[in-house]
Amino acid sequence: MLFPTTLVGSYPQPEWLIDRQKLAGRFPPRTRAKELWRIPAEFLEEAQNDATLIAIRAQEQAGIDIITDGEIRRESYSNRFATALSGIDLDNPGTALDRSGHPNPVPRIAGPIKRMHPVEVDDLKFLKAHTTRKVKITVPGPFTMSEQAQNDYYKSPEEASLAYAQAVNEEIRDLFAAGADVVQIDEPYMQARPERARQYGLAALNKALEGITGETAVHICFGYAAVIHARPSGYSFLPEMRGCTCKQVSLETAQSNLDCSAFTQIDNKKIMVGCVDLADMAIETPQTIVARIKRALPYVKKENVILAPDCGMKYLPRDVADGKLRSMVQAAHLLRAEFA
C-alpha cells in the first residue's frame, strides 16, 4: 500500500481516566506519577483496558492502517518502561535537566540496569486481540532513558546507555515474538542533545536493535507542541541516522514547516512524515496535509512515505484528534489516487 497511515504512538486519554489538566500542566513525568490517575488502583487496569479499546476503535473508524494502543496505560512515553527495570531506586529519585533546561525528578540508577520481565508484551497482546489491522508499539530509547536519569552507579553515561540498550533489545525481541508488526523506539533526546548522541547514543541505539529482523522505527522530535512551543528550522541529529539499523525514521514536519530536502541524508530509510500540526487546534483539510506530504516527495520515494501526526497527540481534545486523523486518512486516499 502506498502512503500508509499511523500514529506516532499516543492518543488522548479520557478525562475520566486521567487528570488531563494536571498532565498538561507539567513536563512529562520521568518517575512514576500515579497521582494523575482518577481511578482507584484496584480498578485501574480494567479502566485502562476500556480506554485502550476506545483508542483502537477511534483509529479504526478514522481509517488508520497501522494501529497503536494509544499509549493509554502510560503517564508518559518513557516512564512506564524506565521505572520497571532493576537497578532503579524508585523510593529515592534523582534530578536531571529536561530538554528545556529545567530540573526534573528522574529515575536514579543505583545498581545494574536489567529487564526483570516483559513490560509491554501484555499491552501488545491486548492490542492484537482487539484489531485485525497491523499493529505498532513504542518503547523508549536507551539514549533518551540515560539522559532522563541520574547515574549513581555506572562509570559513564555511555556505560549506562549501553545497559539500557540491552534491556530495550530484550523487550523488542519479545514484542516481535508476540506478533508486533512494527516496533518503534522513541529517541527525542538525540535531537535535544546531539553531541552526546554522536559520541555514544547511536551506538546504544544500534545495540538495542542488534539481531532484530522485524520492521523497526526510530522517532526523533522537537518536543511536544503542548510543552515546547519554539521549533528549530531543522534537525540537529539526522544524517547520523543513516548509520542506524532501523527500517523507518519518524520526523516532524508540520509545525516546524521543515525543509524536507534533509530527507536526502537518510535515503536508505522509510520516512514517517509528521504531517499534522498538533499546536493548532483547527482541523486541517485533507488538501493541506496532501500539500505537506508533497513537500517531501521530491526527496523521498513515494513507496517510502508513511503519514503520521507530529508527536504528542495525547494532549489534544479527543474530538480534535479524531478530526485530524480523519483528514490525514482522506489525504492518504487522495495521494494514492494521484500517485498509484
N, C-alpha and C positions, 0 to 999 in steps of 0.2 A: 504494500500500500504506500502510495506517495503521501507525504505530509501527514503522518500520524500525529495524534494529539495526546497530551498527557498533562498532569500537574507536575510541578517541581516536587511536591511532596504533601504540603499541608492544605487543609480545607477548614473553613470556620467551624470551631467547636460551638455547640449550642450554649446559649446563656444559662439554661437550666443545669448544665453540666459543670461549667467553669465560670468563674467571675471574670468576664471579659474586660471589665473596666480596670481591675487590678492587673490583669495580664498585659493590657496595653499601656498601663501607667508605669511600667518598669522595663529595664532591659531584660532580654530573655534569660531565665534563670539557668545557672550552671550547676548549682546544687539542687537537691530536691526542693520543691515548693508546693507541698501537699495542701497548704492553706488556700491555694487557688481553687481547689475542687469544692463544689457546692454539695456533693453527695457524700453521705457518711461512708466510711471505709468499707463496711460490710456489704454495701450495695454498689460500690463504685465500679467494680468490674462489669456487672450487668448493665449499668448505665452507660459505660464506655462502649460495650458491645452494641447497644441500641443506637448510640450516636454514630458509631462506625458504620452501621447499616444505613443510616441517613446519608452519610458521606458517599458511600458506594452507590446508592440509588441516585443521588444527585448527579454524580458523574455519568452514570449510565443514561439518565434521562437527558442530560446535555449532549450525549453522543461521544463522550471521551473514549478513545481507543485503548489506552493503557491506563488501568485504574490503580490508584493507591488507596491505602486505608485512611488517608487524610491526616495521618499522624494524630489521630483523635486522642490516643491514650497518653500523649506526651505533654509535659508542661513547656518544653522547648524541643527543638530538633535534636539536641545533643545530650541533655542531662539524664534522660532515662537510661541510655546505654552507658554513659560515662560513670554513673553512680552505681552501676550493677557489677563493677569489676572489683576483684580483690586488690588489696594494696591501697585502697582509698579510705581515709579516716572520715567517715560521714558525720561523726559527732564533733569534730574539730576542723571545720573548713578553713581553707586558706584564702588568700586575696590575690587577684591579678587584674590588670587593666583590660577593659574591653576594647573593642576596635575604635571607640570614640575617645579613649583615653581616661575613662572613669574607672575607679577601683570597684570590683565586684566580688562577692563571695564566690569561691570556686572550690572544686574538689581538691583536697590536699593529699598528695602522693606520699604515703608513709611506709610503703613496702613494695614488693614486686607486683607489678600490674599483671593480672591474669584474668582471663574469662572463666568464670566458675561454672557457667551454664549458658545455654542459648537465651538470648534476651528478647529477640523479636520474632522468633520462629513461630510461636503461637499466634502472634499478630498476623503473620503471613498466612498461616493455615486458615484463620478465620476469614481473611480476605478472599482466599481462593474458594472457600466453601460457599461464598455468597455472591460470586460473579462468574460468568463464563468467559469474560474477556481477559486479555493479557493483563498481568499484574506487575507492579513495581513496588519495591520497598526501599526505604532510605536508611542509611547508617551514618553516624558522624565519623569524620575522617581522623586519622591518627595525628596529623599535624595540628589540626584545629583543636582537638582534645588536649594535646600537650600545651598549647597556648592558653587554654582555658583551665589551667591547673596550676597549683603551687607545688613545685617539685622539691620535696624534702627528703628524697631517697636516692634518686639516680645522680650519677656524676655530672650529667649534662642534659640539656633539653633534647639533644639528638637521641641520647640513650632512652629517654622517656618516650619520645615519639615512636621509636622502633618497638618498644614494648606495647604501646597502644596498637601499633600496626599488626602485631601478632594476634592480638585479641580480635581486631576487626577482620583479619583474614579467616580466623576460625568461624566467626559469625557468618561471613559471606558464604563460606563453603556449606554451612548448614542451611542457609536460606535458599541456595540453589538446589540443594538436595531435597528441600521441602517443596520445590516447584516454582520458585520465583522466575519470571521471565526476564526481568531487569532488576539489578541491584545498583542503587545509586549511593555514592559516597559524597557527603557534604563537606566541602573544604573551603568555607568562606575566608578563613584566615590566611590562605595563600595569597589572596588579593590584598588583605589588610596588612600583611607583614611579608612582603615579597622577598626581602633579603634573606631572612631565615628560611623561607620556603625554598629558595635556591640552594642554600647551604645543605639542608638535610630534609626538608619537607617532601620534596619529590621522591627521594629515596625511600622515605617512610611510606608514602602513598603506594609506590610500586611494590614494596614489601607486603602491604595489605592486599594487593592484587595478585601476589605471586601464586602461580599454579591455578588461577581461576580462568575457566574457559567460557563461562556464561557471558551474557550481554551486560556489560558494566558501564556505568556513567559516573562522571565526577561533576559536581555542581560547585561553581565559583561565582560569588556575587558581591555586590556593593553594600550589602546590608539591607535589612527590612525597610521598605518605604515608610512604614509606620513609625520607625525609630530613627533611621538615618536619612535625612532629607536631602543633603547635598550629594551630587553624583559626579565623579570624575569623568573626563572626556573619553577615557579608555582604560583597559585593563593593564595593571602593572605586572601581572604574572599570567602570561598567556602563551608566548612562543615556547616556553618550557614544557607546556602540556603536550607538545608533540612527542616528547620522550616518555610520556605516561603510557602504560599498557592498557588503559581503559579503552572502550569502544566509542563512547559518547562523551562530549563535554557540554555542560549546561551553562549558558551565558545569558545575562540580561541585556536587552537592547531597547526596551520600550521607554522606560522612564528616563534613561540616560541618553536616548537618541544616539546610540553607539554607532561609531563609524565601522560598518561591517567589513571593511577591507581587512580588518585584523584577522578575519577568519582564514585568510590565506596562510596564516602562520601555523595553522593546525589542520591542514587539508587532508590529513590521514585519519580524521575523526568524523563521526556524525555530530551534527551540532543541534542541540536542543535550544532553539531560538526563543528567548523570552520576548514575547510579542504583545503582552497585555500589561498595561500600566496600572500598578496597584497603588500608586499615590493619588490617582484620580478616581473619585467615586462615580464619575459618569461612565456608563457602559459604552464601550467603543462599538462602532458599526463594524460589521464584517469587512467592509471595504477598507477601513482604517487599518485593521490587522493584516489584510492582504498586502497593503502598501508597505507595512513594516517588514513582512517576510520578503517582499520583492527587493527591498534594500539589501538583503543578504544574498539573493540568488546569483548576482554576478561573481560572488566569492566562494560559494559552496554549491556543490552539485545538488540538484533538487531531490535526488534519491537519498541524500544525507541530511535533510532538514526535518526536524521534529518540532512541532508547535507546542509551546508551553507558556504559562504566565511568567512574568518576573516573579521572584520568590517572596513569600510572606503572605500568601492568600488567607492564612488563618486570622489575620487582623481585619479582614473585610466584613461588613454585614453580609449575612448569607444571601440575601436577595441580589446584592450587587455581585457577589462571587458567582452565583448561578447565571446571572445575565452575561457576565464576561465570558464564562465558559461556553455558553451557547453561541455567542458571537465568534469565539475562536473556532468552534467546530464548523460553523457556517463558512468562516473564512477558509478553512481547510477544504470544504466541498468546492468552493469557488476556485481555489488553486488547483485542485485535482481536475476539474472540468477544463481549465485553461491549459494545463501542462501535461495531461495524460497523453 
